Amino acid sequence: WATLLGGASGTRHSCHIVVHEFVNLMPPKLRWYTEIYIHVASIIFVLFMTYYGYSLAEASMAIETMALGWPVGTGYAAVPIGGACMLVFLVEKLRVTIVSKKLPSECSAECHPVD
């Protein structure tokens, strides 16, 4: 759960690993199109992850853990829930990028990792 919700938080705050060296060599318009492509590709990936994560969680709800008797699907439910959160944040970033004609790094606060 922590991994997927943390991944959603990282998506919202643009704190994922990014290789800037190649992208920064591009002209601004090409960087903007690349950013759009990255958001759309990420949205497609997260849609698949959410759909198949939901299928996995639903299918394993009938199985109970030995020690606690909880449905195994509660653990797997983190995949579609985390995916849905990521999807919301990715769509938001795509919208901001398209509407503002700016890169998200120019529009949002920077990520400040914990020292």
C-alpha positions in Angstrom: 0.0 0.0 0.0 2.8 2.4 1.0 4.6 1.9 -2.3 1.7 2.5 -4.5 0.3 5.5 -2.6 3.8 6.9 -2.4 4.1 6.4 -6.1 0.9 8.4 -6.6 2.2 11.1 -4.3 5.5 11.2 -6.4 3.4 11.5 -9.5 1.5 14.4 -8.1 4.6 16.3 -7.0 6.7 15.3 -10.1 9.3 13.6 -7.8 10.0 10.6 -10.0 13.4 10.0 -11.6 13.8 12.0 -14.8 16.7 12.0 -17.2 17.0 15.7 -18.1 20.2 15.5 -20.1 18.6 14.3 -23.3 15.3 16.3 -23.0 17.1 19.5 -22.2 18.9 19.4 -25.5 15.6 19.5 -27.4 14.0 22.8 -28.5 11.2 24.0 -26.2 8.4 23.0 -28.6 9.8 19.5 -29.0 10.2 19.2 -25.3 6.5 20.2 -24.9 5.4 17.5 -27.3 7.7 15.0 -25.6 6.1 15.9 -22.3 2.6 15.3 -23.8 3.7 11.9 -25.1 5.2 10.9 -21.8 1.9 11.8 -20.0 -0.2 9.9 -22.5 2.0 6.9 -22.4 2.0 7.0 -18.5 -1.8 7.3 -18.5 -2.1 4.2 -20.8 0.2 2.2 -18.5 -1.7 3.3 -15.4 -5.0 2.4 -17.0 -3.8 -1.2 -17.7 -2.3 -1.4 -14.2 -5.5 -0.2 -12.6 -7.7 -2.5 -14.7 -5.7 -5.7 -14.2 -5.0 -4.8 -10.5 -8.7 -4.5 -10.0 -9.2 -7.9 -11.7 -6.5 -9.5 -9.5 -7.9 -7.9 -6.3 -11.5 -9.0 -7.1 -10.4 -12.6 -8.0 -8.5 -13.0 -4.7 -11.1 -11.6 -2.4 -12.5 -15.2 -1.9 -9.1 -16.4 -0.6 -8.4 -15.7 3.1 -5.1 -15.3 4.9 -4.2 -18.2 7.2 -3.3 -16.1 10.3 -5.9 -13.3 10.3 -8.6 -14.6 8.0 -8.6 -11.4 6.0 -9.2 -11.6 2.2 -6.0 -11.7 0.3 -7.5 -9.2 -2.1 -7.3 -6.4 0.4 -3.5 -6.4 -0.1 -3.9 -6.4 -3.9 -6.5 -3.6 -3.7 -3.6 -1.2 -3.3 -2.9 -1.6 -7.1 -6.2 -0.3 -8.4 -6.5 2.4 -5.7 -2.9 3.6 -6.2 -3.4 3.4 -9.9 -6.6 5.5 -9.7 -4.8 8.2 -7.7 -1.9 8.2 -10.2 -4.4 8.4 -13.1 -6.1 11.5 -11.5 -2.7 13.2 -11.0 -1.5 12.3 -14.5 -4.6 13.7 -16.2 -4.2 16.8 -14.1 -0.6 17.2 -15.3 -1.6 16.6 -18.9 -4.4 19.2 -18.7 -2.0 21.8 -17.2 0.6 21.1 -19.8 -1.8 21.4 -22.7 -3.7 24.4 -21.4 -0.7 26.4 -20.2 1.6 25.5 -23.1 4.3 25.2 -20.5 6.2 22.2 -19.1 5.0 21.0 -15.7 8.4 21.8 -14.3 7.7 25.5 -15.2 4.2 25.4 -13.6 4.5 23.5 -10.4 6.6 23.5 -7.2 9.9 21.7 -7.3 10.4 18.4 -5.4 12.5 18.9 -2.3 13.8 15.5 -1.2 14.3 14.9 2.5 18.0 15.3 3.5 
